[in-house]
Amino acid sequence: MNFDLLPLECLRPGEWAEVRDVSGEPDWIGRLAELGVRIGVRIQMLRGGSPCLIQVGGGRLSLRGEQSVGVLVRPEGAV
């Protein structure tokens, strides 16, 4: 098990991370991929809470808590 992975909602504002897993309904996983949230992508938490606001590539995306819990990330600096 990878103990350095966290749900997206656990990131603090300003923190960068790499998406390591996306789980949920296949349609939702596909929609997130279309929006840029897929394995290997670097993201930044801009505002925590529900909804949270993240930076993905050149855009920003807002996700509610139940939407962000299926996104597992590895914070920068985690070994």
mmCIF file as gemmi writes it, N, C-alpha and C atoms, coordinates in Angstrom:
data_model
loop_
_atom_site.group_PDB
_atom_site.id
_atom_site.type_symbol
_atom_site.label_atom_id
_atom_site.label_alt_id
_atom_site.label_comp_id
_atom_site.label_asym_id
_atom_site.label_entity_id
_atom_site.label_seq_id
_atom_site.pdbx_PDB_ins_code
_atom_site.Cartn_x
_atom_site.Cartn_y
_atom_site.Cartn_z
_atom_site.occupancy
_atom_site.B_iso_or_equiv
_atom_site.pdbx_formal_charge
_atom_site.auth_seq_id
_atom_site.auth_asym_id
_atom_site.pdbx_PDB_model_num
ATOM 1 N N . MET Axp A 1 ? 0.848 -1.191 0 1 0 ? 1 A 1
ATOM 2 C CA . MET Axp A 1 ? 0 0 0 1 0 ? 1 A 1
ATOM 3 C C . MET Axp A 1 ? 0.883 1.241 0 1 0 ? 1 A 1
ATOM 4 N N . ASN Axp A 2 ? 0.423 2.281 -0.686 1 0 ? 2 A 1
ATOM 5 C CA . ASN Axp A 2 ? 1.154 3.534 -0.782 1 0 ? 2 A 1
ATOM 6 C C . ASN Axp A 2 ? 0.652 4.504 0.273 1 0 ? 2 A 1
ATOM 7 N N . PHE Axp A 3 ? 1.43 4.692 1.339 1 0 ? 3 A 1
ATOM 8 C CA . PHE Axp A 3 ? 0.99 5.548 2.438 1 0 ? 3 A 1
ATOM 9 C C . PHE Axp A 3 ? 1.212 7.029 2.167 1 0 ? 3 A 1
ATOM 10 N N . ASP Axp A 4 ? 1.904 7.356 1.081 1 0 ? 4 A 1
ATOM 11 C CA . ASP Axp A 4 ? 2.121 8.767 0.76 1 0 ? 4 A 1
ATOM 12 C C . ASP Axp A 4 ? 1.005 9.338 -0.109 1 0 ? 4 A 1
ATOM 13 N N . LEU Axp A 5 ? 0.003 8.521 -0.453 1 0 ? 5 A 1
ATOM 14 C CA . LEU Axp A 5 ? -1.122 8.999 -1.251 1 0 ? 5 A 1
ATOM 15 C C . LEU Axp A 5 ? -2.224 9.53 -0.346 1 0 ? 5 A 1
ATOM 16 N N . LEU Axp A 6 ? -2.812 10.639 -0.766 1 0 ? 6 A 1
ATOM 17 C CA . LEU Axp A 6 ? -3.88 11.283 -0.009 1 0 ? 6 A 1
ATOM 18 C C . LEU Axp A 6 ? -5.049 11.585 -0.939 1 0 ? 6 A 1
ATOM 19 N N . PRO Axp A 7 ? -6.262 11.636 -0.397 1 0 ? 7 A 1
ATOM 20 C CA . PRO Axp A 7 ? -7.366 12.163 -1.204 1 0 ? 7 A 1
ATOM 21 C C . PRO Axp A 7 ? -7.082 13.629 -1.542 1 0 ? 7 A 1
ATOM 22 N N . LEU Axp A 8 ? -7.468 14.043 -2.704 1 0 ? 8 A 1
ATOM 23 C CA . LEU Axp A 8 ? -7.257 15.42 -3.156 1 0 ? 8 A 1
ATOM 24 C C . LEU Axp A 8 ? -7.703 16.431 -2.103 1 0 ? 8 A 1
ATOM 25 N N . GLU Axp A 9 ? -8.819 16.167 -1.45 1 0 ? 9 A 1
ATOM 26 C CA . GLU Axp A 9 ? -9.371 17.12 -0.479 1 0 ? 9 A 1
ATOM 27 C C . GLU Axp A 9 ? -8.449 17.363 0.723 1 0 ? 9 A 1
ATOM 28 N N . CYS Axp A 10 ? -7.425 16.522 0.924 1 0 ? 10 A 1
ATOM 29 C CA . CYS Axp A 10 ? -6.511 16.68 2.059 1 0 ? 10 A 1
ATOM 30 C C . CYS Axp A 10 ? -5.364 17.644 1.777 1 0 ? 10 A 1
ATOM 31 N N . LEU Axp A 11 ? -5.216 18.07 0.524 1 0 ? 11 A 1
ATOM 32 C CA . LEU Axp A 11 ? -4.155 19.037 0.218 1 0 ? 11 A 1
ATOM 33 C C . LEU Axp A 11 ? -4.475 20.386 0.851 1 0 ? 11 A 1
ATOM 34 N N . ARG Axp A 12 ? -3.432 21.1 1.216 1 0 ? 12 A 1
ATOM 35 C CA . ARG Axp A 12 ? -3.591 22.447 1.763 1 0 ? 12 A 1
ATOM 36 C C . ARG Axp A 12 ? -3.487 23.468 0.632 1 0 ? 12 A 1
ATOM 37 N N . PRO Axp A 13 ? -4.129 24.623 0.793 1 0 ? 13 A 1
ATOM 38 C CA . PRO Axp A 13 ? -4.031 25.667 -0.227 1 0 ? 13 A 1
ATOM 39 C C . PRO Axp A 13 ? -2.563 25.997 -0.528 1 0 ? 13 A 1
ATOM 40 N N . GLY Axp A 14 ? -2.245 26.07 -1.806 1 0 ? 14 A 1
ATOM 41 C CA . GLY Axp A 14 ? -0.889 26.363 -2.248 1 0 ? 14 A 1
ATOM 42 C C . GLY Axp A 14 ? -0.047 25.117 -2.486 1 0 ? 14 A 1
ATOM 43 N N . GLU Axp A 15 ? -0.494 23.969 -2.008 1 0 ? 15 A 1
ATOM 44 C CA . GLU Axp A 15 ? 0.277 22.737 -2.124 1 0 ? 15 A 1
ATOM 45 C C . GLU Axp A 15 ? 0.122 22.127 -3.52 1 0 ? 15 A 1
ATOM 46 N N . TRP Axp A 16 ? 1.24 21.625 -4.054 1 0 ? 16 A 1
ATOM 47 C CA . TRP Axp A 16 ? 1.268 20.947 -5.348 1 0 ? 16 A 1
ATOM 48 C C . TRP Axp A 16 ? 1.295 19.447 -5.129 1 0 ? 16 A 1
ATOM 49 N N . ALA Axp A 17 ? 0.744 18.698 -6.074 1 0 ? 17 A 1
ATOM 50 C CA . ALA Axp A 17 ? 0.736 17.242 -5.988 1 0 ? 17 A 1
ATOM 51 C C . ALA Axp A 17 ? 0.612 16.647 -7.384 1 0 ? 17 A 1
ATOM 52 N N . GLU Axp A 18 ? 0.933 15.355 -7.466 1 0 ? 18 A 1
ATOM 53 C CA . GLU Axp A 18 ? 0.759 14.598 -8.708 1 0 ? 18 A 1
ATOM 54 C C . GLU Axp A 18 ? -0.41 13.64 -8.534 1 0 ? 18 A 1
ATOM 55 N N . VAL Axp A 19 ? -1.302 13.618 -9.503 1 0 ? 19 A 1
ATOM 56 C CA . VAL Axp A 19 ? -2.428 12.684 -9.461 1 0 ? 19 A 1
ATOM 57 C C . VAL Axp A 19 ? -1.872 11.278 -9.673 1 0 ? 19 A 1
ATOM 58 N N . ARG Axp A 20 ? -2.195 10.36 -8.751 1 0 ? 20 A 1
ATOM 59 C CA . ARG Axp A 20 ? -1.701 8.984 -8.832 1 0 ? 20 A 1
ATOM 60 C C . ARG Axp A 20 ? -2.807 7.963 -9.08 1 0 ? 20 A 1
ATOM 61 N N . ASP Axp A 21 ? -4.08 8.311 -8.799 1 0 ? 21 A 1
ATOM 62 C CA . ASP Axp A 21 ? -5.18 7.392 -9.036 1 0 ? 21 A 1
ATOM 63 C C . ASP Axp A 21 ? -6.483 8.189 -9.099 1 0 ? 21 A 1
ATOM 64 N N . VAL Axp A 22 ? -7.379 7.749 -9.951 1 0 ? 22 A 1
ATOM 65 C CA . VAL Axp A 22 ? -8.713 8.341 -10.042 1 0 ? 22 A 1
ATOM 66 C C . VAL Axp A 22 ? -9.7 7.178 -10.04 1 0 ? 22 A 1
ATOM 67 N N . SER Axp A 23 ? -10.611 7.169 -9.075 1 0 ? 23 A 1
ATOM 68 C CA . SER Axp A 23 ? -11.589 6.078 -8.992 1 0 ? 23 A 1
ATOM 69 C C . SER Axp A 23 ? -12.998 6.645 -8.987 1 0 ? 23 A 1
ATOM 70 N N . GLY Axp A 24 ? -13.943 5.779 -9.281 1 0 ? 24 A 1
ATOM 71 C CA . GLY Axp A 24 ? -15.348 6.181 -9.318 1 0 ? 24 A 1
ATOM 72 C C . GLY Axp A 24 ? -16.034 5.597 -10.535 1 0 ? 24 A 1
ATOM 73 N N . GLU Axp A 25 ? -17.176 6.16 -10.861 1 0 ? 25 A 1
ATOM 74 C CA . GLU Axp A 25 ? -17.933 5.725 -12.034 1 0 ? 25 A 1
ATOM 75 C C . GLU Axp A 25 ? -17.111 5.994 -13.299 1 0 ? 25 A 1
ATOM 76 N N . PRO Axp A 26 ? -17.106 5.05 -14.246 1 0 ? 26 A 1
ATOM 77 C CA . PRO Axp A 26 ? -16.326 5.241 -15.479 1 0 ? 26 A 1
ATOM 78 C C . PRO Axp A 26 ? -16.624 6.558 -16.208 1 0 ? 26 A 1
ATOM 79 N N . ASP Axp A 27 ? -17.888 6.964 -16.254 1 0 ? 27 A 1
ATOM 80 C CA . ASP Axp A 27 ? -18.229 8.231 -16.914 1 0 ? 27 A 1
ATOM 81 C C . ASP Axp A 27 ? -17.569 9.418 -16.213 1 0 ? 27 A 1
ATOM 82 N N . TRP Axp A 28 ? -17.552 9.367 -14.87 1 0 ? 28 A 1
ATOM 83 C CA . TRP Axp A 28 ? -16.949 10.452 -14.101 1 0 ? 28 A 1
ATOM 84 C C . TRP Axp A 28 ? -15.438 10.481 -14.293 1 0 ? 28 A 1
ATOM 85 N N . ILE Axp A 29 ? -14.799 9.316 -14.297 1 0 ? 29 A 1
ATOM 86 C CA . ILE Axp A 29 ? -13.356 9.243 -14.527 1 0 ? 29 A 1
ATOM 87 C C . ILE Axp A 29 ? -13.03 9.821 -15.9 1 0 ? 29 A 1
ATOM 88 N N . GLY Axp A 30 ? -13.838 9.484 -16.899 1 0 ? 30 A 1
ATOM 89 C CA . GLY Axp A 30 ? -13.641 10.021 -18.242 1 0 ? 30 A 1
ATOM 90 C C . GLY Axp A 30 ? -13.817 11.527 -18.294 1 0 ? 30 A 1
ATOM 91 N N . ARG Axp A 31 ? -14.81 12.028 -17.579 1 0 ? 31 A 1
ATOM 92 C CA . ARG Axp A 31 ? -15.053 13.484 -17.552 1 0 ? 31 A 1
ATOM 93 C C . ARG Axp A 31 ? -13.89 14.21 -16.896 1 0 ? 31 A 1
ATOM 94 N N . LEU Axp A 32 ? -13.393 13.671 -15.781 1 0 ? 32 A 1
ATOM 95 C CA . LEU Axp A 32 ? -12.234 14.289 -15.126 1 0 ? 32 A 1
ATOM 96 C C . LEU Axp A 32 ? -11.028 14.293 -16.064 1 0 ? 32 A 1
ATOM 97 N N . ALA Axp A 33 ? -10.822 13.192 -16.793 1 0 ? 33 A 1
ATOM 98 C CA . ALA Axp A 33 ? -9.709 13.125 -17.741 1 0 ? 33 A 1
ATOM 99 C C . ALA Axp A 33 ? -9.846 14.209 -18.813 1 0 ? 33 A 1
ATOM 100 N N . GLU Axp A 34 ? -11.063 14.418 -19.303 1 0 ? 34 A 1
ATOM 101 C CA . GLU Axp A 34 ? -11.306 15.481 -20.285 1 0 ? 34 A 1
ATOM 102 C C . GLU Axp A 34 ? -10.958 16.85 -19.725 1 0 ? 34 A 1
ATOM 103 N N . LEU Axp A 35 ? -11.167 17.02 -18.421 1 0 ? 35 A 1
ATOM 104 C CA . LEU Axp A 35 ? -10.885 18.297 -17.76 1 0 ? 35 A 1
ATOM 105 C C . LEU Axp A 35 ? -9.419 18.42 -17.331 1 0 ? 35 A 1
ATOM 106 N N . GLY Axp A 36 ? -8.632 17.353 -17.546 1 0 ? 36 A 1
ATOM 107 C CA . GLY Axp A 36 ? -7.211 17.406 -17.25 1 0 ? 36 A 1
ATOM 108 C C . GLY Axp A 36 ? -6.785 16.663 -16 1 0 ? 36 A 1
ATOM 109 N N . VAL Axp A 37 ? -7.732 16.121 -15.235 1 0 ? 37 A 1
ATOM 110 C CA . VAL Axp A 37 ? -7.39 15.403 -14.003 1 0 ? 37 A 1
ATOM 111 C C . VAL Axp A 37 ? -7.245 13.927 -14.339 1 0 ? 37 A 1
ATOM 112 N N . ARG Axp A 38 ? -5.991 13.504 -14.53 1 0 ? 38 A 1
ATOM 113 C CA . ARG Axp A 38 ? -5.695 12.105 -14.837 1 0 ? 38 A 1
ATOM 114 C C . ARG Axp A 38 ? -4.333 11.757 -14.245 1 0 ? 38 A 1
ATOM 115 N N . ILE Axp A 39 ? -4.061 10.476 -14.179 1 0 ? 39 A 1
ATOM 116 C CA . ILE Axp A 39 ? -2.826 9.99 -13.562 1 0 ? 39 A 1
ATOM 117 C C . ILE Axp A 39 ? -1.615 10.648 -14.226 1 0 ? 39 A 1
ATOM 118 N N . GLY Axp A 40 ? -0.686 11.115 -13.375 1 0 ? 40 A 1
ATOM 119 C CA . GLY Axp A 40 ? 0.548 11.73 -13.843 1 0 ? 40 A 1
ATOM 120 C C . GLY Axp A 40 ? 0.502 13.234 -13.961 1 0 ? 40 A 1
ATOM 121 N N . VAL Axp A 41 ? -0.682 13.828 -13.85 1 0 ? 41 A 1
ATOM 122 C CA . VAL Axp A 41 ? -0.826 15.28 -13.995 1 0 ? 41 A 1
ATOM 123 C C . VAL Axp A 41 ? -0.492 15.971 -12.673 1 0 ? 41 A 1
ATOM 124 N N . ARG Axp A 42 ? 0.177 17.091 -12.782 1 0 ? 42 A 1
ATOM 125 C CA . ARG Axp A 42 ? 0.53 17.901 -11.616 1 0 ? 42 A 1
ATOM 126 C C . ARG Axp A 42 ? -0.577 18.933 -11.394 1 0 ? 42 A 1
ATOM 127 N N . ILE Axp A 43 ? -1.037 19.033 -10.146 1 0 ? 43 A 1
ATOM 128 C CA . ILE Axp A 43 ? -2.108 19.975 -9.811 1 0 ? 43 A 1
ATOM 129 C C . ILE Axp A 43 ? -1.713 20.793 -8.588 1 0 ? 43 A 1
ATOM 130 N N . GLN Axp A 44 ? -2.401 21.902 -8.39 1 0 ? 44 A 1
ATOM 131 C CA . GLN Axp A 44 ? -2.185 22.733 -7.206 1 0 ? 44 A 1
ATOM 132 C C . GLN Axp A 44 ? -3.533 23.023 -6.558 1 0 ? 44 A 1
ATOM 133 N N . MET Axp A 45 ? -3.591 22.861 -5.24 1 0 ? 45 A 1
ATOM 134 C CA . MET Axp A 45 ? -4.785 23.227 -4.491 1 0 ? 45 A 1
ATOM 135 C C . MET Axp A 45 ? -4.773 24.742 -4.309 1 0 ? 45 A 1
ATOM 136 N N . LEU Axp A 46 ? -5.793 25.394 -4.817 1 0 ? 46 A 1
ATOM 137 C CA . LEU Axp A 46 ? -5.901 26.847 -4.673 1 0 ? 46 A 1
ATOM 138 C C . LEU Axp A 46 ? -6.753 27.22 -3.468 1 0 ? 46 A 1
ATOM 139 N N . ARG Axp A 47 ? -7.86 26.484 -3.276 1 0 ? 47 A 1
ATOM 140 C CA . ARG Axp A 47 ? -8.742 26.743 -2.139 1 0 ? 47 A 1
ATOM 141 C C . ARG Axp A 47 ? -9.317 25.408 -1.679 1 0 ? 47 A 1
ATOM 142 N N . GLY Axp A 48 ? -9.129 25.114 -0.404 1 0 ? 48 A 1
ATOM 143 C CA . GLY Axp A 48 ? -9.649 23.872 0.152 1 0 ? 48 A 1
ATOM 144 C C . GLY Axp A 48 ? -11.129 23.999 0.474 1 0 ? 48 A 1
ATOM 145 N N . GLY Axp A 49 ? -11.671 22.918 0.986 1 0 ? 49 A 1
ATOM 146 C CA . GLY Axp A 49 ? -13.079 22.918 1.366 1 0 ? 49 A 1
ATOM 147 C C . GLY Axp A 49 ? -13.942 22.263 0.305 1 0 ? 49 A 1
ATOM 148 N N . SER Axp A 50 ? -15.226 22.48 0.428 1 0 ? 50 A 1
ATOM 149 C CA . SER Axp A 50 ? -16.16 21.907 -0.532 1 0 ? 50 A 1
ATOM 150 C C . SER Axp A 50 ? -17.119 23 -0.995 1 0 ? 50 A 1
ATOM 151 N N . PRO Axp A 51 ? -16.97 23.447 -2.204 1 0 ? 51 A 1
ATOM 152 C CA . PRO Axp A 51 ? -16.085 22.887 -3.219 1 0 ? 51 A 1
ATOM 153 C C . PRO Axp A 51 ? -14.651 23.397 -3.068 1 0 ? 51 A 1
ATOM 154 N N . CYS Axp A 52 ? -13.704 22.563 -3.504 1 0 ? 52 A 1
ATOM 155 C CA . CYS Axp A 52 ? -12.315 22.995 -3.537 1 0 ? 52 A 1
ATOM 156 C C . CYS Axp A 52 ? -12.037 23.561 -4.933 1 0 ? 52 A 1
ATOM 157 N N . LEU Axp A 53 ? -10.982 24.328 -5.036 1 0 ? 53 A 1
ATOM 158 C CA . LEU Axp A 53 ? -10.583 24.917 -6.305 1 0 ? 53 A 1
ATOM 159 C C . LEU Axp A 53 ? -9.152 24.481 -6.577 1 0 ? 53 A 1
ATOM 160 N N . ILE Axp A 54 ? -8.928 23.837 -7.736 1 0 ? 54 A 1
ATOM 161 C CA . ILE Axp A 54 ? -7.589 23.373 -8.075 1 0 ? 54 A 1
ATOM 162 C C . ILE Axp A 54 ? -7.132 23.976 -9.398 1 0 ? 54 A 1
ATOM 163 N N . GLN Axp A 55 ? -5.826 24.089 -9.534 1 0 ? 55 A 1
ATOM 164 C CA . GLN Axp A 55 ? -5.191 24.506 -10.784 1 0 ? 55 A 1
ATOM 165 C C . GLN Axp A 55 ? -4.792 23.236 -11.524 1 0 ? 55 A 1
ATOM 166 N N . VAL Axp A 56 ? -5.252 23.088 -12.751 1 0 ? 56 A 1
ATOM 167 C CA . VAL Axp A 56 ? -4.917 21.936 -13.589 1 0 ? 56 A 1
ATOM 168 C C . VAL Axp A 56 ? -4.447 22.478 -14.929 1 0 ? 56 A 1
ATOM 169 N N . GLY Axp A 57 ? -3.178 22.307 -15.214 1 0 ? 57 A 1
ATOM 170 C CA . GLY Axp A 57 ? -2.652 22.873 -16.458 1 0 ? 57 A 1
ATOM 171 C C . GLY Axp A 57 ? -2.86 24.379 -16.453 1 0 ? 57 A 1
ATOM 172 N N . GLY Axp A 58 ? -3.455 24.915 -17.503 1 0 ? 58 A 1
ATOM 173 C CA . GLY Axp A 58 ? -3.698 26.35 -17.584 1 0 ? 58 A 1
ATOM 174 C C . GLY Axp A 58 ? -5.057 26.769 -17.073 1 0 ? 58 A 1
ATOM 175 N N . GLY Axp A 59 ? -5.823 25.832 -16.511 1 0 ? 59 A 1
ATOM 176 C CA . GLY Axp A 59 ? -7.17 26.162 -16.06 1 0 ? 59 A 1
ATOM 177 C C . GLY Axp A 59 ? -7.406 25.877 -14.595 1 0 ? 59 A 1
ATOM 178 N N . ARG Axp A 60 ? -8.579 26.26 -14.154 1 0 ? 60 A 1
ATOM 179 C CA . ARG Axp A 60 ? -8.998 26.02 -12.775 1 0 ? 60 A 1
ATOM 180 C C . ARG Axp A 60 ? -10.257 25.173 -12.787 1 0 ? 60 A 1
ATOM 181 N N . LEU Axp A 61 ? -10.373 24.327 -11.769 1 0 ? 61 A 1
ATOM 182 C CA . LEU Axp A 61 ? -11.494 23.407 -11.684 1 0 ? 61 A 1
ATOM 183 C C . LEU Axp A 61 ? -11.998 23.379 -10.258 1 0 ? 61 A 1
ATOM 184 N N . SER Axp A 62 ? -13.301 23.414 -10.092 1 0 ? 62 A 1
ATOM 185 C CA . SER Axp A 62 ? -13.924 23.353 -8.777 1 0 ? 62 A 1
ATOM 186 C C . SER Axp A 62 ? -14.581 21.984 -8.612 1 0 ? 62 A 1
ATOM 187 N N . LEU Axp A 63 ? -14.29 21.325 -7.487 1 0 ? 63 A 1
ATOM 188 C CA . LEU Axp A 63 ? -14.849 19.996 -7.216 1 0 ? 63 A 1
ATOM 189 C C . LEU Axp A 63 ? -15.466 19.975 -5.826 1 0 ? 63 A 1
ATOM 190 N N . ARG Axp A 64 ? -16.636 19.337 -5.716 1 0 ? 64 A 1
ATOM 191 C CA . ARG Axp A 64 ? -17.247 19.137 -4.399 1 0 ? 64 A 1
ATOM 192 C C . ARG Axp A 64 ? -16.548 17.985 -3.701 1 0 ? 64 A 1
ATOM 193 N N . GLY Axp A 65 ? -16.74 17.87 -2.397 1 0 ? 65 A 1
ATOM 194 C CA . GLY Axp A 65 ? -16.073 16.854 -1.593 1 0 ? 65 A 1
ATOM 195 C C . GLY Axp A 65 ? -16.248 15.45 -2.109 1 0 ? 65 A 1
ATOM 196 N N . GLU Axp A 66 ? -17.468 15.069 -2.448 1 0 ? 66 A 1
ATOM 197 C CA . GLU Axp A 66 ? -17.704 13.704 -2.926 1 0 ? 66 A 1
ATOM 198 C C . GLU Axp A 66 ? -17.044 13.455 -4.282 1 0 ? 66 A 1
ATOM 199 N N . GLN Axp A 67 ? -16.751 14.516 -5.032 1 0 ? 67 A 1
ATOM 200 C CA . GLN Axp A 67 ? -16.088 14.369 -6.318 1 0 ? 67 A 1
ATOM 201 C C . GLN Axp A 67 ? -14.581 14.256 -6.163 1 0 ? 67 A 1
ATOM 202 N N . SER Axp A 68 ? -14.03 14.934 -5.167 1 0 ? 68 A 1
ATOM 203 C CA . SER Axp A 68 ? -12.579 14.954 -5.013 1 0 ? 68 A 1
ATOM 204 C C . SER Axp A 68 ? -12.046 13.767 -4.222 1 0 ? 68 A 1
ATOM 205 N N . VAL Axp A 69 ? -12.911 13.068 -3.474 1 0 ? 69 A 1
ATOM 206 C CA . VAL Axp A 69 ? -12.44 11.97 -2.635 1 0 ? 69 A 1
ATOM 207 C C . VAL Axp A 69 ? -11.9 10.795 -3.458 1 0 ? 69 A 1
ATOM 208 N N . GLY Axp A 70 ? -12.354 10.627 -4.69 1 0 ? 70 A 1
ATOM 209 C CA . GLY Axp A 70 ? -11.874 9.54 -5.541 1 0 ? 70 A 1
ATOM 210 C C . GLY Axp A 70 ? -10.58 9.848 -6.256 1 0 ? 70 A 1
ATOM 211 N N . VAL Axp A 71 ? -10.039 11.046 -6.055 1 0 ? 71 A 1
ATOM 212 C CA . VAL Axp A 71 ? -8.784 11.441 -6.684 1 0 ? 71 A 1
ATOM 213 C C . VAL Axp A 71 ? -7.687 11.336 -5.63 1 0 ? 71 A 1
ATOM 214 N N . LEU Axp A 72 ? -6.758 10.402 -5.843 1 0 ? 72 A 1
ATOM 215 C CA . LEU Axp A 72 ? -5.645 10.24 -4.908 1 0 ? 72 A 1
ATOM 216 C C . LEU Axp A 72 ? -4.418 10.914 -5.488 1 0 ? 72 A 1
ATOM 217 N N . VAL Axp A 73 ? -3.729 11.662 -4.64 1 0 ? 73 A 1
ATOM 218 C CA . VAL Axp A 73 ? -2.568 12.431 -5.086 1 0 ? 73 A 1
ATOM 219 C C . VAL Axp A 73 ? -1.368 12.126 -4.209 1 0 ? 73 A 1
ATOM 220 N N . ARG Axp A 74 ? -0.196 12.406 -4.756 1 0 ? 74 A 1
ATOM 221 C CA . ARG Axp A 74 ? 1.05 12.324 -4 1 0 ? 74 A 1
ATOM 222 C C . ARG Axp A 74 ? 1.597 13.742 -3.888 1 0 ? 74 A 1
ATOM 223 N N . PRO Axp A 75 ? 1.53 14.315 -2.678 1 0 ? 75 A 1
ATOM 224 C CA . PRO Axp A 75 ? 2.021 15.681 -2.502 1 0 ? 75 A 1
ATOM 225 C C . PRO Axp A 75 ? 3.501 15.795 -2.87 1 0 ? 75 A 1
ATOM 226 N N . GLU Axp A 76 ? 3.891 16.929 -3.421 1 0 ? 76 A 1
ATOM 227 C CA . GLU Axp A 76 ? 5.302 17.155 -3.715 1 0 ? 76 A 1
ATOM 228 C C . GLU Axp A 76 ? 6.077 17.126 -2.418 1 0 ? 76 A 1
ATOM 229 N N . GLY Axp A 77 ? 7.212 16.503 -2.459 1 0 ? 77 A 1
ATOM 230 C CA . GLY Axp A 77 ? 8.033 16.376 -1.26 1 0 ? 77 A 1
ATOM 231 C C . GLY Axp A 77 ? 7.804 15.057 -0.536 1 0 ? 77 A 1
ATOM 232 N N . ALA Axp A 78 ? 6.739 14.321 -0.871 1 0 ? 78 A 1
ATOM 233 C CA . ALA Axp A 78 ? 6.498 13.009 -0.248 1 0 ? 78 A 1
ATOM 234 C C . ALA Axp A 78 ? 7.476 12.006 -0.856 1 0 ? 78 A 1
ATOM 235 N N . VAL Axp A 79 ? 8.006 11.136 -0.038 1 0 ? 79 A 1
ATOM 236 C CA . VAL Axp A 79 ? 8.996 10.142 -0.505 1 0 ? 79 A 1
ATOM 237 C C . VAL Axp A 79 ? 8.305 8.861 -0.896 1 0 ? 79 A 1
